[in-house]
Amino acid sequence: MKIGVVYPQTEIGTTPTEVRDYAQGVAELGYTHFLAYEHVVGGDPEQHPELKAAPYDLDSRFQEPFVLFGYLAGIVPHMGFVTGIVILPQRQATLVAKQASVVDVLSDGKFRLGVGLGWNPIEYEALGQKWSNRARRFEEQIELMRELLSQKIVTFDGKYHKVTAAGLNPLPVQRPLPIWIGAAAEPAIRRAARIADGFFPLRKPEGSTWADEIEKLHGYLEEYGRDPRQFGIEVTLRTGNGSPEDWCKEMEEWKRLGASHLCIHTMGCGLSGVDAHLQRLKQVAETFGLQSTN
């Protein structure tokens, strides 16, 4: 199991020095990769009452993940990067493919593109994309991106996208470049099993267990003729809950369920600033026996 960190962008600063210090500190602790969420814009809850129960709004600070990873690739070149997730239907598929390809090149083939549908129509409006057909466009976007990320010249004529004898340069180091899907709804989990290279479990239904959900995912994979052992699963361990002993139990349970990646989440734990988040990550690294690079 590879153990990475969720980049705690809402709770650390945005200056180049703060970003660098955090990244170097994480790398020295022995973690393997960074996972970053995305939100392009945040809505004003005073004018969008529906956001009052939402996890993020106008005051939530988010780096743009492709730009962030391009910067970090030169600072911590041995680390991997994953978007967890980019809200794909609110973006242009060909541009996302280009950005993903460049990050993969700059990270020497250590990038995974995590995508999903998102939850906030305010962002779709701001980016000039339709909310109502996002799921239908999503699958075609992935189909197009797989071609763009693996072929020098692409001609594609879909319902929503058209490319005529064009291609990306540079192409990624990884061909195919891994595309993972984050999802919680049943149709989205089935879609991930059918067309993705890996899966981010976002939440489990009330009354269900993670074992139930992974068993369901494996059933879908087998239905589509895919080997669950060749399908990645990345889960999040929230360090605001429980003790180090509880963290170890949770990690071992995810190992038993077949998770390939575990991401340590330090946001929402009452921490503020680079040093506080690194101290919590050091505690986790020592608990899990990660090998420091110092």
C-alpha positions as CSV (number, residue, x, y, z in Angstrom):
1,M,0.0,0.0,0.0
2,K,1.3,3.4,-1.0
3,I,0.7,6.1,1.6
4,G,0.3,9.7,0.6
5,V,-1.2,12.9,1.9
6,V,-4.1,15.1,1.1
7,Y,-2.7,18.6,0.4
8,P,-4.4,20.7,3.2
9,Q,-4.8,23.8,1.0
10,T,-7.6,25.4,3.0
11,E,-5.5,25.5,6.1
12,I,-2.0,26.4,5.0
13,G,-0.8,29.5,3.3
14,T,-0.4,30.1,-0.5
15,T,3.0,31.8,-0.7
16,P,5.7,30.0,-2.6
17,T,7.7,29.5,0.6
18,E,4.8,28.0,2.5
19,V,4.0,25.6,-0.4
20,R,7.7,24.6,-0.7
21,D,8.2,24.1,3.0
22,Y,5.1,21.9,3.3
23,A,6.0,19.8,0.3
24,Q,9.6,19.3,1.4
25,G,8.5,18.4,4.9
26,V,6.1,15.8,3.6
27,A,8.7,14.3,1.3
28,E,11.2,14.0,4.1
29,L,8.7,12.0,6.2
30,G,8.6,9.2,3.7
31,Y,5.2,9.7,2.1
32,T,4.8,8.7,-1.6
33,H,2.4,11.2,-3.2
34,F,0.3,14.3,-2.9
35,L,-3.5,14.3,-3.5
36,A,-5.2,17.6,-4.2
37,Y,-8.9,18.5,-4.3
38,E,-10.1,21.3,-6.6
39,H,-12.6,24.1,-6.7
40,V,-12.1,26.8,-9.3
41,V,-14.5,29.3,-7.7
42,G,-16.5,29.5,-4.5
43,G,-20.0,30.8,-4.1
44,D,-21.1,33.5,-1.7
45,P,-23.3,31.8,0.9
46,E,-25.1,35.1,1.5
47,Q,-26.4,35.0,-2.1
48,H,-26.5,31.2,-2.4
49,P,-28.4,29.9,0.7
50,E,-27.9,26.3,-0.5
51,L,-24.2,26.6,0.3
52,K,-24.8,27.1,4.1
53,A,-24.5,23.3,4.5
54,A,-21.8,22.8,1.8
55,P,-18.3,21.9,2.8
56,Y,-16.7,24.8,0.9
57,D,-17.6,28.3,-0.2
58,L,-16.1,31.7,-1.2
59,D,-13.9,31.7,1.9
60,S,-12.3,28.3,1.2
61,R,-8.8,28.7,-0.3
62,F,-8.0,26.3,-3.2
63,Q,-4.8,26.0,-5.3
64,E,-5.4,25.0,-8.9
65,P,-4.1,21.4,-8.9
66,F,-2.3,21.3,-12.3
67,V,-0.4,24.5,-11.6
68,L,0.4,23.4,-8.0
69,F,1.7,20.0,-9.2
70,G,3.8,21.7,-11.9
71,Y,5.5,23.8,-9.2
72,L,5.9,20.8,-6.8
73,A,7.4,18.5,-9.4
74,G,10.5,20.7,-9.5
75,I,10.7,20.8,-5.7
76,V,10.1,17.2,-4.7
77,P,10.9,15.3,-7.9
78,H,10.6,11.8,-6.4
79,M,7.0,12.3,-5.2
80,G,3.8,11.3,-7.1
81,F,0.8,13.5,-7.7
82,V,-2.9,12.7,-8.0
83,T,-6.0,14.9,-8.5
84,G,-8.6,13.7,-6.2
85,I,-10.7,14.9,-8.0
86,V,-10.7,17.3,-10.9
87,I,-14.4,18.2,-11.7
88,L,-14.1,17.1,-15.3
89,P,-17.4,18.2,-17.0
90,Q,-16.9,21.8,-15.9
91,R,-13.6,21.8,-17.8
92,Q,-12.6,21.4,-21.5
93,A,-11.6,17.8,-22.0
94,T,-8.7,18.5,-24.4
95,L,-7.2,21.1,-22.1
96,V,-7.4,18.7,-19.2
97,A,-5.6,16.1,-21.3
98,K,-2.9,18.6,-22.1
99,Q,-2.5,19.7,-18.5
100,A,-2.4,16.1,-17.3
101,S,0.2,15.2,-20.0
102,V,2.5,18.0,-18.9
103,V,2.3,17.2,-15.2
104,D,3.1,13.5,-16.0
105,V,6.1,14.6,-18.0
106,L,7.3,17.0,-15.3
107,S,6.9,14.3,-12.6
108,D,8.6,11.7,-14.7
109,G,5.5,9.5,-15.1
110,K,4.2,9.7,-11.5
111,F,0.8,11.3,-12.1
112,R,-2.7,9.9,-11.8
113,L,-5.7,11.9,-13.1
114,G,-8.6,11.6,-10.7
115,V,-11.9,12.9,-12.1
116,G,-15.5,13.2,-11.0
117,L,-18.8,15.1,-11.5
118,G,-18.7,17.5,-8.6
119,W,-21.6,18.8,-6.6
120,N,-21.7,22.6,-7.2
121,P,-23.7,24.0,-10.2
122,I,-22.3,27.5,-9.4
123,E,-18.9,26.4,-10.7
124,Y,-20.4,25.0,-13.9
125,E,-22.1,28.3,-14.6
126,A,-18.9,30.3,-13.9
127,L,-17.0,28.1,-16.3
128,G,-19.6,28.2,-19.0
129,Q,-20.5,24.5,-18.9
130,K,-23.9,22.8,-18.6
131,W,-24.8,21.2,-15.3
132,S,-27.7,19.2,-16.7
133,N,-25.8,16.9,-19.1
134,R,-22.6,16.6,-17.0
135,A,-22.8,12.8,-16.6
136,R,-23.4,12.2,-20.3
137,R,-20.5,14.4,-21.3
138,F,-18.2,12.9,-18.7
139,E,-17.9,9.5,-20.4
140,E,-17.2,11.0,-23.8
141,Q,-14.6,13.3,-22.2
142,I,-12.8,10.2,-20.8
143,E,-13.0,8.4,-24.1
144,L,-11.5,11.5,-25.9
145,M,-8.8,12.0,-23.3
146,R,-7.6,8.4,-23.5
147,E,-7.1,8.9,-27.3
148,L,-5.3,12.2,-26.9
149,L,-3.1,10.9,-24.1
150,S,-1.9,7.9,-26.1
151,Q,-1.9,8.8,-29.8
152,K,0.2,11.3,-31.7
153,I,-2.7,12.2,-34.1
154,V,-6.4,12.0,-33.1
155,T,-9.6,12.4,-35.1
156,F,-12.6,12.2,-32.8
157,D,-16.2,13.0,-33.7
158,G,-18.5,12.6,-30.7
159,K,-21.8,14.1,-29.5
160,Y,-20.1,16.8,-27.5
161,H,-16.5,16.9,-28.8
162,K,-14.7,17.1,-32.1
163,V,-11.0,16.9,-32.9
164,T,-9.7,16.7,-36.4
165,A,-6.2,15.3,-37.0
166,A,-4.6,17.0,-34.0
167,G,-2.6,15.8,-31.0
168,L,-0.8,16.7,-27.8
169,N,2.9,17.5,-27.6
170,P,4.4,16.5,-25.3
171,L,2.6,13.2,-24.8
172,P,2.7,11.7,-21.2
173,V,5.4,9.4,-20.0
174,Q,2.8,6.9,-19.0
175,R,0.8,5.5,-21.9
176,P,-1.9,4.9,-20.9
177,L,-2.0,7.5,-18.3
178,P,-4.1,6.3,-15.3
179,I,-7.6,7.8,-15.1
180,W,-9.4,7.2,-11.8
181,I,-12.9,8.2,-10.8
182,G,-14.2,9.4,-7.5
183,A,-17.8,8.6,-6.8
184,A,-20.4,7.8,-4.2
185,A,-23.7,7.3,-6.2
186,E,-24.4,3.8,-7.5
187,P,-24.4,4.7,-11.2
188,A,-21.0,6.4,-10.7
189,I,-19.5,3.5,-8.9
190,R,-20.6,1.2,-11.8
191,R,-19.2,3.6,-14.3
192,A,-15.8,3.6,-12.5
193,A,-15.8,-0.2,-12.6
194,R,-16.5,-0.1,-16.3
195,I,-14.2,2.6,-17.6
196,A,-11.7,3.8,-15.0
197,D,-8.3,2.5,-13.9
198,G,-9.0,3.1,-10.2
199,F,-11.6,4.4,-7.7
200,F,-11.8,6.9,-4.9
201,P,-14.6,5.9,-2.5
202,L,-16.1,9.2,-1.4
203,R,-18.7,8.1,1.1
204,K,-20.7,5.0,2.0
205,P,-24.5,4.8,2.1
206,E,-26.2,4.9,5.5
207,G,-26.4,1.4,7.0
208,S,-23.7,0.1,4.7
209,T,-20.0,-0.8,5.6
210,W,-16.9,-0.2,3.5
211,A,-16.6,-4.0,3.1
212,D,-20.1,-4.0,1.6
213,E,-19.1,-1.2,-0.8
214,I,-15.9,-2.8,-1.9
215,E,-17.7,-6.1,-2.4
216,K,-20.2,-4.3,-4.6
217,L,-17.3,-2.7,-6.6
218,H,-15.7,-6.0,-7.1
219,G,-18.9,-7.5,-8.4
220,Y,-19.2,-4.7,-11.0
221,L,-15.6,-5.3,-12.0
222,E,-16.2,-9.0,-12.5
223,E,-19.4,-8.2,-14.4
224,Y,-17.3,-6.2,-16.9
225,G,-14.7,-8.8,-17.2
226,R,-12.1,-6.9,-15.2
227,D,-9.7,-8.3,-12.5
228,P,-10.2,-6.5,-9.1
229,R,-6.5,-7.1,-8.3
230,Q,-5.5,-4.9,-11.3
231,F,-7.9,-2.1,-10.2
232,G,-6.7,0.7,-7.9
233,I,-8.5,1.9,-4.8
234,E,-7.4,5.0,-2.9
235,V,-9.0,5.8,0.5
236,T,-8.6,8.6,3.0
237,L,-7.7,8.3,6.6
238,R,-8.9,11.3,8.7
239,T,-6.5,11.9,11.5
240,G,-9.0,14.0,13.4
241,N,-10.7,10.8,14.4
242,G,-9.4,8.3,17.0
243,S,-5.9,7.5,18.3
244,P,-2.8,6.2,16.6
245,E,-3.9,2.7,17.5
246,D,-7.2,3.4,15.7
247,W,-5.3,4.7,12.6
248,C,-3.4,1.4,12.5
249,K,-6.5,-0.6,12.7
250,E,-8.1,1.4,9.9
251,M,-5.1,1.0,7.7
252,E,-4.9,-2.7,8.3
253,E,-8.7,-3.0,7.5
254,W,-8.2,-1.2,4.2
255,K,-5.2,-3.4,3.4
256,R,-7.5,-6.4,4.0
257,L,-10.1,-4.9,1.7
258,G,-7.5,-4.5,-1.1
259,A,-6.9,-0.7,-1.1
260,S,-3.8,0.1,-3.1
261,H,-3.3,3.6,-1.8
262,L,-4.0,5.4,1.5
263,C,-4.1,9.2,1.8
264,I,-3.6,10.9,5.2
265,H,-6.1,13.7,5.7
266,T,-5.1,16.5,8.2
267,M,-7.7,19.1,7.3
268,G,-10.6,19.7,9.6
269,C,-8.5,18.6,12.7
270,G,-8.2,22.0,14.3
271,L,-4.7,22.5,12.7
272,S,-3.5,25.8,11.2
273,G,-0.3,26.5,9.3
274,V,2.5,24.4,7.7
275,D,4.2,23.4,11.0
276,A,1.0,22.1,12.6
277,H,0.1,19.9,9.6
278,L,3.6,18.6,9.3
279,Q,3.7,17.7,13.0
280,R,0.5,15.6,12.6
281,L,1.9,13.9,9.5
282,K,5.1,13.1,11.4
283,Q,3.0,11.5,14.1
284,V,1.3,9.4,11.5
285,A,4.5,8.5,9.8
286,E,6.1,7.3,13.0
287,T,2.9,5.3,13.8
288,F,3.0,3.6,10.4
289,G,6.8,3.1,10.4
290,L,7.5,5.2,7.3
291,Q,11.1,5.6,6.3
292,S,12.3,9.2,6.6
293,T,14.5,10.5,3.8
294,N,16.7,12.5,6.3
